[in-house]
C-alpha cells in the first residue's frame, strides 16, 4: 500500500488553557497502513440524505464514491424518503417529516435495527449526525463491539439558537438519548440565561454522544473556536472533506444566465446553500442592497431550498432588491455547477458552518469568496484565500464591490482558490479517512478502551470485531 497519501491525515493537539489548536501531529502512516484491512466495510449513519441537499450529504456521497475507488465498501443508514432511488448500499429506516427544513425523523433505535446492520458485517461505524439515526450508529457500535468514528459536521449550539429550540425539549431529548444508551442523564448546571442553559444542554448531549468514539473528526479548526468538544486530544482529528464538481459543457454558464433572465454583461453574486436564517441570508440581502447603489448591474442569485418564503421575501423587499434577485430553489449538482460557471463572485455570509463545502466548490469553479466568519476564513483547505468582510453589511458590500469592479483582482484570488481546492481532492480525502479508520480499529482493540470505561465515560460492551 502506498503510504505517502496517509501523511495527510492529522491529529489535533490543543492548548489546555484556552481550547485552541496548539500544534498538529501527523499520524504514523506505517502504523495506519498496518491497521487498515485490505477491504474496509464502513457503515455510515446519517439523519440527512437525498433528496435533501446539504454539506453532510455532499461529503458523504463524495467519501463513499472515493472509498469505492480504493476498493472499500460503504453502507449508508438513512431515513427513508419516498423520492429516494433504489440502492443496495442504502439501509432505509422508517421516517416521518418533522416540519423543519425538510428534515425527516427516523424510527427510534431498536435491537432489530442493529441486527440489520450486523448482517452487512461492517468493520467500522461512522456517525455523521446527532439525530435518531446517529444514535442508532452509537447503539450499534456498542452492541456489535465495533470501532466508532464520529464527524462533528454541525455547530449544534448555533443551530439550536437559530431555531430557538426550547430548553425543555432539548432536556427531554437528552434524557431519552441517555436512557437508550444505558447512561445516566448528564448533570446540567442550574441558573444562567435562557441561551446559556440551552448551550449547557447541547454541550451535555455532545459529551454523551461522543463518549464512545474512538476518533472524533472536525472538518476545520473553526469549530474549536465556537465550542469545547469534550474529547481527549488523542481522539480528535482534522479531516476536511474533499469535493469535486460535475463536468459541464462550455456553454452551461451562459445557458444558466439565459434561463434565469440574467444578461450576459450583468455581474453576478452567487450564494449556494439553504436560504435560511442560520446561513446569514439577512446579512447578504442587506449588503447586496447597499452594493446595488454603486454597482447598478449587479444581480444576486440564491441557489438552494427556501423553507421560509415569507421571511425571505420580506428581506428582499426591505433591501429593495426583489427585481435584482433570482431564487432558483434546490437544484441538482449539474445545475449548481452551471450556476458557479455563470457567476463572478461567491458570497458566504454564514457563521454556523464548520467547513463550508460550497466555498470549495466555488473555488474549483475559479470564483473568489467573500466570507463573514473569521474562523472559517483562517482555517481549512482554503485558509486565507477569500476576502474576510465580517458581519457589517457595509463592509460586506464593499468587499463584493472590490471584486466585481476589479477583474484582475478577482481573477487572481479565484485562481489561487482553485489551486488550493484542487489539492483537497476526493481521492486525498478518502486516503485520509482510510488512515483514520485504521487508527480507530487499533484504538478499539487496545487497552485504552478499558481504561476509558473505568473512568466512567460510558458503558462499553465487548469490542470484538465482526469477522
N, C-alpha and C positions, 0 to 999 in steps of 0.2 A: 504493500500500500504506500502511495506517495505521501510522505509526512509533511512536506512543505506547506500545503494549504492549511494544515491544522494549527500552524502558528498564529492564524488569525483569531482563534478562539481565546478569549481573555477572561481573567478572573479579577474581581474588584478587591482592593484593599482600601478601606475607608478610614479617615481620621476619626478616632473615637469621640473626640470632644465635640465636633460640630456635625458629624454625619456626612462629611464631604469626601470626595474622591481624593485620596492621598497619592495613590500610585496604581498602576495597572500591571498585573503579573501574568506573563504568558503561561498557558498550560504547557505541560511537558508533552510534546507531540508524540514521542515514542510510547510513553505510558498510555496516552489516549488511544493510540492505534492498537495497542495490545488489548484494550478493553472493548473495542468495537467488534461485535460478531460480524462475520463475512456478509451476512444479510440481516439487517435490523428490521424488526417489526414494531412500529410505533403506533400506539393507539392515542389519537388526538381527541380531546374533549372540548367542545365549544358551544356556547349558548347562542351564537350568531352565525348564520350561514346563508348562502344564496336561497332565495332571490335577493335578500338584503345585501347591500354592499357597504363595507367599512374596512378599516385598516386590519382588523383581525382576520376577516375573510380573505383579503388580499394577501396577507403574509402567509396564511395557511395554504392557500392554493399555490402560491409561489414555492413554499417549502416542500410540500408533498410532491409537486412536479419535479423539483430539483433533486429530492431524495430518490425518487424513482429512477432518475438518470444515473444515480450512483449504485443502483441495484437494491435499494431498500424499499420496504413496503409500508404503507400507511392505511390505517383505518380511521375514519372520521366519525365520531359520535356526535350527532347534531339533533336539534329539534326538527320534527317532521313539518314540512310545509307542502301544501298541495301543488305548488308550482316547481318543486324540485325535480330535476331529471332523475331517472332511474340510474343507480350507480352501485356496483357491487362493493365498492370501497366505502360506502356510507352505511352507518348503523343509525337509522332514523327512529327517534323516540316520539311517542305521542306528545303533542303540544297544543296549546291554545294561545291565541293572541292576547297580549296584556294591555293593549291600547296605548302603548308608549313607543313611538319611533319604530314601528313595525317589528318590535321585539315579540318573540313567542316564548312562553314559559313551558318548558318540558316537564314531563311527569316526575314526581318525587323519586329520588334514587331508591331502588329496591334490589334485593338479592337476585331476583330474576334478571335484572339488567346486567348485573355483574357476571352472571352465567353466560349471557350472550356475548359479552366482551371476552370472557375466558375461552370460548370456542374458537376465537380468532388466534389464540396463542401469542399475545404480544410479548416483546422483551421489555418495553418501556412504556409508561403512561406519561403523556404530556398534556397538561391542563392549561387552557388559554383564557378562560373566563371564570368569574366567580358565581355564576348562576347555578341552577339545579344540575345542568349537565356537567359543569366543572366540579360541583360537589360529588357527583357520581364518579368522576375520574379519581378523586381522592379516596372515596369509599372503595372503589375497585382496586386501587393500588394497595390499600391496606389488606383487603380480603385475599388478594391473589399473591401478596408478597412481592410486588414489582417495584422497581425503581420509579420515583416520581419526579418529573420535571415540571416546573410551572413558569409561565411567562407573565410578567406584570405588564399587560398591554395598556391598561386603562387607569387613569388618575381617578380613583374611586371617590376621593374627597370632592374633587371638582364636579364630578357628575352628580353626586348626592346634593351638592349645593345648587347646581344648575336646575335640577328637577325638584328642589325643595322637598326632599323626602322627609317625612315626619320621623322624629326620633323613636316614637312608639313602634312604628312599622319596622324600622331598622333593628330595634331591640328584639322584636318578635322573631324576625328572620334569623338573627344571631342565635337566639335560643333554640330554634328548630335545627339550625345547622349543627350546633354543639351536640344536641341530642342524637342526630343522625350519625355523627362521628364518634359517639360514646365519650365525649369530652365534657368536662364541667363548663358551664357558661362563664366566659371571661368576666372579670370584675370591671365595671365601668365607673370611673371617678364621678362623684356627685358634684353638683354645682356647676358654675360656668354658664356662659350664654347658650342660646339655642344652637348656634353654629358650632361652638366648642363641644357641646355634648354630641352633636351629630358626628363630628370628626372623631371623637373618642370611640363611638360605637363602630364607625367604619374601620378605625385602626385596630380595634379588638377583633373584628371579623377578619381583617387581613392577617393578623397574627394566627388566628385559628386555622385559616386555610393554608398558610404557608408553613405551618409547624412541621409537617411530614416531609417536605420537599427535600430531595437530595441535591437539586440545583434550582435556583431561582434566577430567571433571566430578566434583564431590563434592556430595552432596545437602545436607550441612550442614558447617560448620566443625568439628564434633565429631571427625571422623576425623583432623584435623590435630593434635589433642592426643594421639592414640594412636600415630601413626607418622609418619615422614617420607616423603612421596611424592617420588621423585627426578624432579621435573618443574619446568621453568622457570616462573617466575611468569606469563609471558605466555601460557602454555598451560593454566593452571589456572582453572577456572570454578566458581562456585557455582550449582547448578541444582537446587533442591529440587523433588521430584516433587509434582504436584498429584493429589489423589484425589477421588473422589465416592462417594456411597452410592446403592444402588438404591432406588427408591421402593417403599415397603411400605405395606400398609393400616394404618389406625389401631389395629386390634386385634392386630397382629403381635407386639408385646411381650407382652401378656397371654397370647396363644396359645402363645408360646415358653415362658413360665413353666409353663403348664398341661401341655404336652407333657413337660417335664422335671421335673415334680413339685415345682415351686417355688411356695410360697404367695404370694398377692397382696400381703401385708404384709411378707414377708421382704426383707431388704436384701441386694442382690446386688453382689459384687465380681467383675468380669469380666477375664479375660485372653484375648487372641486372638493366636495365633501357634503355631509348633511347640512342643509341650510337651516340650522337650528341654533338655539340660544347658546349652547356650550361651545360653539365654534367661532364666536366673536363676530357674528354677522352684523350686529348693531354697530360695532366699530367700523367695519368695512363700508357699510352703506353711508354712514356719516362722513367718512374720509372721502368716499367717491363723490359725494355731493359737493364737497369743497374742491376736489380735483376738477370737476366739470366747469368751474368758474374760470379756470386757466387753460384747460385742455378741452375745448368745446367739442371735439370729435371723438372723445373717449367713450367707450362702451364697456359696460360691466356684464360679464357672463357668469352666472351661478349654475354650476352643474352638480346636481345631487338631489336627493329626496327632500321634499318640503313637507314637514309634518304639522306646521302651524302657519297655514297660508295667510290668515288674517293678520297675524303678528308681522310676517314678512311684508305684506302689502302696506301695513302702517309704517314700517321703517322706510320703505321706498318712497312713500308719499311725503313723509317728514323731511327726507333728504332731497326731495324734488327730482328724483331720478327714475320715475316709473317708466318714462318713454325711452330711457337710455339703458335699461336693464333687460337682459334675456334670462329667463328662468327655464331651464331645459327639463328639470326633473331628473330622476335617476336614469343613467344611460349605460348601455353595455360597454365593455372595455374598448372595443374598436372605435366607438363614437367618442369616448373620453379621450382617446389618443388623437382623434381628429380635432377635438376642442383645443388640446395643447398646441397642435400644429397651426391652429387658426389664431393663436393669441400672441401678445407681445410681452406681457408681464404676468407673473403669478402672484396673487395676494393670499397670505395665510395669517389671518388675524386671531387664530385660536390660541388660548392659554391653557388648554386642557390636554393637548396631545403629548404622548410620550415619545413619539418619533416623527410623525407626520409623513407617511409614505407618499402622499400626493406631492410633497415637496421634492422627493426623489424622482417621482415620475415627471414632474415639470422640468427638473434638471436634465433628465435624459432627453427631453424634447428641446433642450437648449434655452429654457426660459429662466431668467433670474427671478428671485423671490423676495418680496417684502414681508418681513415677519414682525409679529408683536411680542413673541416670547423670547426673552433674553437667554434663558437657559437652553432652549431648543436651538437658538441661533449659535450658541457657543459650543454645542456638543453634537455628537453623531457623525455619520459619514460625510456630511456636507458642512461641518463646523466652519463658521466664518465666511461662507461663500455668498450668502444672501445679504440683504440690507436690513438692519435692525431698526425699526421705527418706533417700537414701544406701543403703548396703548393710548397715546394722544392722537386724536383724529387729524389734527393739523399736521403733525409730524408724519403720520402715515400717508396723508395726501401728498406732502412734499416729496417723500421717498418715491411714491408712484410717479409723480411729475418728473423727477430727475431721470428716471429710467425711460419713461415714454418720450421725453423730448431730447434724449441723448442716445442716438442709435449705437455709437461706438462704445459707450459705457455699458449699454445694455448687452451688446454682443460679447464684450469682454467677460462680464460677470456670468452670462449664460454659458459661454464656452468652458469657463473654469468649473462651473457647477456640473456640466455634463461630464467633464473629465473625472471629477471626484465620484459622481454617481456610478459611472461605468466600472469603477474599481470594486464597488459593493454589489457584485453581480449575484443572481440567484445561485449560481454554482458555488461561489465563495461562501454564501450563507449556508448552503447545505453542508459544506465541509466543516464549517464552524459548529453547526448543530450536531453533526456526527461525532465530533470530538467531545462535545458536552454530554451527549448521551453516553459515550464511553466512560466519562468521569462519573456520571450518575450511577452507572452499573457498578463501577468499582466501589463507590462510596456506600451503595446499598449493601454490598457484600462484606463490608468491613465492620470492625468492632465499634466504629463511631456511632453506628445506628443504635447499639445497645446503650452506649453512654448517654446519648441524647434522650432515650426513653427514661433512663434513670433520673434525668434532670427534670422530669415532669413536663416535657414538651408535647405530650400527647401519647395515647396508647398505640403500640405498634404490634402487629402480628408478625408471623414468620416472614422473612424477606426472601424465601427461596424462589428462584426464578422458574417460570414455567418453561419447560424444555421444548 
